[in-house]
Structures are given as structure tokens and as C-alpha cells.
Amino acid sequence: MPGRAQGSTANQAGAGRDADTTVADGATALLGALARPWVAFAAALVVYLLRAAWGTGLARSEDAYFNYLADAFLHGQTHLRLTPPHTLDLVYFADRTYLYWPPFPAVLVAPLVALFGVDVSDRLYTAVVAALAIGLLARLLAALDAVGIAPLDAARRGVLVAGIAFGSFVLILAPAGNVWSTAQLVGWACTILAALAAVAVPGARGYLLAGLALAAAMATRNSLVLNGLWLAYHLLRRDRRLPLRALAGRALLGIAPVAAALALLAAYNVARFGDPRQLGLPWHNMHPIFRADYERYGLFDLHYLPTNLYYQFLAYSLFTEARWQGSGIFWMSPLLLAAPYALWRGRQEPLTWALALTCALVYAPIGLLMGTGYFQFGPRYLLDLMVPLVVLAARGLRPWPRWLLALLLAIGVATYAAGSWLWWATLGI
């Protein structure tokens, strides 16, 4: 009788595990729809727009500085013609007002500003850009599967797309509008486009399109050009059997747009400040909390590295007042733990190290930068290295059971849902 009772208990426990597995399998299979780019785009857009409307509505934010720069460009000048409601981080030089951010987002929205004026909603177009980036991410994961870089079934690709769309700092940035969110999301979308071109477009066109997308990324956030390292490795390795002359010609096709963008940015800086390397940061209206550190250490210094590493990778500050400094990316978006797992699992593969080195290079200026991205929820600056990080994660999570993927996704989504609510409750955004 005891043996029969124990067997019955074991059978019940096994049935419970089977039921849990079935639920997890069903949830991840349902999320597999997000592996389709248009579904991913539509789902993300609906969520981001509803979140924006729930907060401050879809009216223009008071920090829509790219609208004002676009207006300046449309009137043939590089300094602002109109004064925004807020002036935080604007540059005041020679009795004129400038932006220190590179200008590509302003070029991108110039047609909207020409049609609707500076009051066009940056919350609306930033949410659209973020949703497009999510759709492009779904397409990139499908391309990585097709070429064998990161073989994943649709369910797992959908889980990863959901994790980035709704369980990462993208959920915080997308509905906010403002110059900081817009710049980060436009730059991220451009890096995804560069990766997609390199992975999915055959022949010389892949080099050219990847170079054009990287040039746009650099003209949005300068350091994003460093994302080109793993793309260059992938393209040159893919075409390694070509004659050297043909390979060099293709490489030049990829480099030329970046070089042209660099020249245009230098000319832009000369026109504003008389120096091709000057962005205007010495004269920007920084938040007072940064002034003392800036005067002592400057904008980039090793002094900032321990704090940045702590708040971007180690801290878990969701339940503390330090939450606005950020928290460790792997605790807040635990699906991305598949990236360090992939680094260990594929430690003998050159592509793994090309991806890891790209992450490290892109992180270098972030780690040395004054400030963690405050005021924020989540380590938002790490969006700059999200493309190679997600590729690593896609290479790592293939053997993970579906119940684990569902659990990690739920943690990430719950974390950022809570953060989004706290953001609204604290700032009304």
C-alpha cells in the first residue's frame, strides 16, 4: 500500500509537470506569431501607442529638439530658429542655440516638420520608429536562422522578440518621445538595418546597404559605427573565396558611405563651432547634478567606469530610490542571459568572439561616460550594443526548455511593466 501511494503521488507530480510544460509550450507557440515581422511591428506599435496615450497623450513632448533642428535645416541654418519649451542639454555658443546630438534624426523628420510644423508629435513618430525596429528585429532573427548563424524555430524567435519589445528598456523609451529616446531608437533601428543588410542581402549590395545603414547610425549616435566590427567579419568571412581585388572592392563599397558621413559630420561641426571634432558639449546646458564631475573629470574618464558597470550590469535597484540610475541588464531582461551562455558555449567559434568584441567596443564609450543615463528606468545606454547582444542571445537560447523561456520572458515583461507604471506615477510620462 505505501508503494502504491508513493507511485500515485509520483504520477500526480509527473502529471503536474506535464501540465506546466504544456502551458509553457502553448504560450511560447502563441508567441511564435511575433516571429513574423509585420505581426511584431503591429503588436509593438499598438502597445507603444496605448502606453503613450495612457501617459501624457500623443502630443509633442517638451524636449522634441529634433523638430526644432529640422525647422532650422528647412530654413537653411544649423542653429535653432525657434526656442523649445525646455532647454536642458541644449548648446549655447556665440549667442546661438545648437544641439550636440548628431543630426540624422532631424533630417529624417524634416518632411513631417515641413508639413505639420514643430508641433508634430515626437511621441508618435518615436513609437513608430521603435515598432519598426521590432519588426526589423524579427526579420533579422529569421535571416540569422536562414543562414545558420543562429538557428531558432519560430516560437523561440517570437519569445526573443517579445522579450526585447516588452521586457526591456525599449518599452520605456518608445512611448516617451523626447530627444534622448528618439536618438537612441533611431540609431538602434539603423544598426538593425545594417545587420539585416549584411546577413540577408547577397553580393556587393550587402556591403553597400550595410555601409549606408551604419553611416546613418553614426550620424545619429557616433559610437554606433563600432557595431560594424562583427558585420565586417561576417561579410569578409562569407566572401573569403573571392579574388582579393573583388573582396577589396566590396569592402570599399561598405566603407565609402561611412567615410562620406564622417566628412559631412565634420563639415557640420566646422559650420557650427569652427572645429571638425567639436560637438558643442563644453557649452551645453547640462543638469546641475553632473557639473562638479564634469569640471573635475570631463565627459569621459575611468572615474565613471565602476559606477556605470555597477548600475548597468550588477545592481538590482527596482525597489530602491536608485532605480532611476538603472539596473543590471541581465536581471531586468533575463532572456539576455542567453548571451553570456552563448559566449561560453561557442567559445571556440570566431564569430562568437567577433560579437563579444563588438559589444565590448560599443560599450567602451558608455562605460567611460559621465552618468548612467539618469533619469531612466533600466540601463538604456546599452541599447547601443543590443544588436550583437541579441545575436549572441539567439545563438545561446536554442537548447533552453520552453518553460524556462516562458519564465524568463514573464520576469522581464513584469519588471518593465512595473517600471513603466513607476515612470508614469513619478513623472506622469
N, C-alpha and C positions, 0 to 999 in steps of 0.2 A: 504493500500500500504506500509506504513512504516513497519508493522508487517511482510508482505511478504518479504520485502527487508532484514529485520533483520534475518528472517528464512533462506533466501538464503545465507546470509553471514555466518550464523552458520553452514549451511550444507557444505559450502566450507571449513570452518575451520576444521570441522569434517573429511571431505574427505582428507584434508592435513595431519591431524594427522594419519588417517588410512594409507595414503601412506608412512609416515615416519615410522610407526610401521611395515608396510610390508617390507620396505627396511631393517630395523633393524633385523626383523625376518629372512629375506633371508640371510643377512650377517652372523648372528650367526649360522644359519643352515649349511651354507657353511663351517664355521669354525669347525663345528662338526666333519669333517673328521679328524681334528687334535686330536680327542679323541682316534683314533686308533694309538697304539704305533709306528708301522712301518711308518705310514704316518708322525707322529710327528717327528720321527728320521730323515727321509729323507728330510722333509721341513727345519728343523733346520740345517742339515748338508749342504744343498745347500746354504742357506743364510750365514752361518758362513764361508764357504769356499770362496764364492764370495766376502764377505767383507774382508777376509784376503788377497785374491789376489788383490783386489782393493787398499789395503793399501800398505804394504811392500812386497807383494807376499808371497809365501808359503815356502820361505827359512827359515832356523833356525834363531830364534831371537838371539840377543847377550847376552841374560840373560837366556839361556837354561841350567841352572845349574844342573838340574836333569840328563841331558845327561852326564855331566861330573862326577856326583856321580855314575851313573850306570857304567860308564867306570872304575871308581875306584873299585867298587864292583867286576866287572868282572876280575880285576887284583888282587883281594884278599886284598884290603886295604880300609880304611874308609876315608882317606884324598885324596884330588884331585890329580890325576897324571898329568893332563893337566891343563893349566891356561885358563879360559874363557876370551873372549874379554873385558867384563866388570867385575868389582869386587865389585860393590855395594852390601852391606849386607853379603858378604862372611866373614867367621870367620878365623882369623889368630892366631894360637896358637902353641907355641913351634916350630916355623919355618915350620908349615904345614898349609894347607888351607882346611877348612871344610865348610859344610852347617849347619846352625842352624835348618833348616826345617826338620821335621821327614822324614824318608827315603822311605816310601811306594811308592810314585810316581816313584822314581828311580828304585825300584825293578820291578815295572810294565813295565817300558820302557826298562829295561835291554835287553830283546830279540831283540828289534829294534836297540839298540846301538851295540849289538853283530853282527848284520847283516850289518848295514849301518854306524857304527861309530858315533862319537859325533856330526856329522853334520846332523843327522836325524832331520827332521823338527818338532820342538815342536809346531809350529803353526798348523801343520797338525794334529798331534795326540791330541792336546788340543781341537781343533774344533770337532774331532771325539768323544772325551770323553764328551764334552758338549752336542752334539747331542744325544749321548746315554743316557745321563741324562734326556734330554727332553722326549725321548721315554719311559724311565722308569717312569718318572713323569706321563705320560699319562696312563701307566699301573697301577700305584698306585692309581690314581683317579678312574679308573674303579673298582679296588679292594675295595676301600672305599665305592663306590656306592653299590657294590655287598653285602657287609656285613652290610650295613646300617649306617656306621659311618658318611658318607657324601653323601646322596642320591642326585645325579645330573644326568640330561639327557645328552646325548652325546654332544648336542650343547653347553651347559654350561661348560662341561668339556673341550671341544675344545677351548672355549674362554679363559679359565683359562690357559691352556697350551700355547696358543698364547701369552697371557699376560706375562708369565714368559720367554718364548723363545725370544720374540721380543720386549717386553715392560718392561724389567728390566735390571739390570747391567749384566746379563748373556750375553746380546748382545755385551757388551763392552769387557768382559773377554774372550769369546770364540775364537775370531779371533786373539787375541794378542800373544798367546804363552807366553813365559817368566815364570820364576819360581813361581811368585806370582799368576798368573792366573791359571797355571797348578795345583798348590797345592789346591787352592780353589775349582776348578771344580772337581778334582779327589775326594776330601773329600766330596763334595756335592753329587756326584754320589754314593758314598759308603753309605751315610746316607739315600738316597732314597732306595737303595737296602735293607738296614736294615729294613726300614719301610715296604717295599713290602713283605719281608720275614715274618715279624711279623703279617701283616694283611692277606696275601693271602696263606701262607703255613700252613697247619694244623698240629696238633700234635707236638711232640718233635722236629721235623725237623725245625719248625718255630723258635724255641728258638735258636737252633744251628746256623742256617743260619743268623739270625739277629745278633747273637753274633759275627760271623765271619765278617760280613759287618761292624759292629761297631768297631771291632778291626782294620780293615783296615782304617776306617775313623780316628781313634785315632792315627794310625801310619802315618797319613798324616797331620792332624792338631789336636793336643792333646785334645783340649776342645770339639771337636765334639762328644766325647763319652757321653757328657751330653745329647745328643739327645736321649739317651736310656731311659730316665725317662718315657716319655709317652708310649714308646713301652713296657716297663716292666709293667706299669699299665694296658695297653690293654691286654697283654698276660695273666697276673695273674687274671684279672677280667674274661677274656674269659674262663679260665680253673678252675675257683674258686670251681667248684663242684668235682674236682678230690680229691682223698685222699691226705693228706698233704705230705706224703712221695713221691708220684708221682710228685706233684707240685714242691717240693724242688729239685727233680732230674732234672726236666725240667729247672728250674731256674739255676741250676749249669751248664747245657749244654750251656746256654746263657752266663754265666759269664766266663766260662773257656777260650774261645778264647780271651776275653778282658784281662784277667789276664795273659795269655801267651804272648800277645802282649806287655803288660806293662813290663813284665820281659825281653823280648827281647830288648825293647827300653832302659831299664835301663842298660843292658849289653852293648848296643851300645854306650851309653854315658860314661860308665866306660872305654871302649876301647879308646875313643877319649880324654876324659878330666879327667878321674880318679874319676868321681863322677856320681852316677846314676841319679841325679837330674839336672845335668848341660847340657844345650843345646848349650853353647858357646856364648850366647848373650852378655856377658860382653866384648867380644873381636871382635864383628862383626863390619864391616866397614859401620857404619850407615851413612845416609845422614847428612850433616852438620847442616841442619835446626833442627834436633832433639837433637843435642849434649848437648846443655845447659839444656834442660828439663830432659834429661836422667841423667845427672850428679847431678841435684838437686833433682829429684823426683823418679828416677829409671824407670823401664819399665812399672810397674803397680802402679797406685796411684789414689786416689779420686780426685786429682787435675785435671785429664784429663776428668772426667766424664761430667761436664757441656758442654764442647766443643763437646765431642762425641755425647751426647744426642741432642745438637742443630743441628749439621750437619747430623746426621743420621735419625732424626725424625721431626725436626721443620723447618729447613731452606728450602727456595726455591731459590737456587743460580744459576739457569740456565743462567740468563742474567747478571751475575756479574763475576768478576775475581775469586771469591771464589768458582766457580763451581767445581774446581778440589779438593776441600775438601770434596765434597759430597753434597747431599741434602736429605730432608726428604723422606723416602721410600714411604710413603702413597701419597705424592704429585706427585712423579715421576712415580709410578706404582699404580694408584688409584684403580685398581681392588682389591688390597690387603686391601682396606678399609673394605672389607667384613670380615676381621679377627676381628677387634675390634667390628664390628656389631655382629658377632657370639659370641663373649665373653659376650656381653650384653644379646643377645637373649637366649643363653644357659647357663646363669649364675648359674642355679641350677643343672647343669649336671656335675658330677665329671670328665668326660673326658675333658670337656672344660677347667677345671682348671688344669688338668694334662698337656694339651697342652700349656696353658698360662705359667705355672710354668717352663716347659721345655724351652720355649722362653726366659724367664727371666734368667734362669740358664746359658743358652748358651750365652746370651748377657753379663752377668756379666764380664767375662774377656775382652770382646770387649769394654765395656763401660769404663773400668779402664785402657785400653791400651794407651800407648803413640802414638798419631797420629790417624787420622780418616781413614787411608788408602791412604793418599796423595802419589802420584799424581793419581787421579782417576776421573771417572765420575759416580756419583751415590754412594750410601753407600755400597760399595762392601763387607765389612766385614759382613754385615747382611746376606750374602748368607749362613753363618754357621747355622742360625736358620730358613732358608727358608722352610724346610720340615714341621715342626709343624705349621709355619705361613700359609703355603699354605693349610694344612689340615683345619685349622681354617677358612680360606677364603672359602674353598669348603663347609664348614658347614654353612657359612653365606650367600652366594650369591644365594641360591636356590630360594627365593621368589622375587628376584630383577627382574624387567622387562627387556626384551631383549634389548630394545632401550637404557636403562641405561648401560647395559653390553657393548654394542657396543660403546657407547660414552666413557666410561672409558678405554676400550681397545685402542681406537683410540688415546686418550691422552697419554697413556703410550708408545705406539709404536712411535708416533710423537716425544715425548720427547727424547727417546733413539736413534731414527734416527738422530735427531739434535745433540745429544751428540756424536754419532759415527762420524758424519761429523766434528764436532769441534775437536774431538780427532785426526782425520786424518789431518785437517787443521793446528793444533797446533804442533803435534809431527810427522806427517807423518806415523802414525800407523793405 
